[in-house]
């Protein structure tokens, strides 16, 4: 499943972590702390995802370095999807 969300700027400087509303996290079927792929026309990054009920359901909070890598600003749209690594893909095959 892929969802499109609006970017909200997080002031926290450590990169690699994003926050979305708990209901959206459940909709995607992702556990807290797992990796998700965040994509836009400028590329993709992996971030650890956490739930935050203060974030609106159509929004993802991204930290400065992650916004810079994607070249996005507040209000821009990104796509998010569960990240399925090699190990998980391999396990599903057998």
Secondary structure, DSSP 8 states (H G I E B T S, - for coil): -EEEEEEEEE-----SEEEE-HHHHHHHT--TT-EEEEEETTEEEEEEEEE-TTS-TTEEEEEHHHHHHHT--TT-EEEEEE---HHHHHHHH-
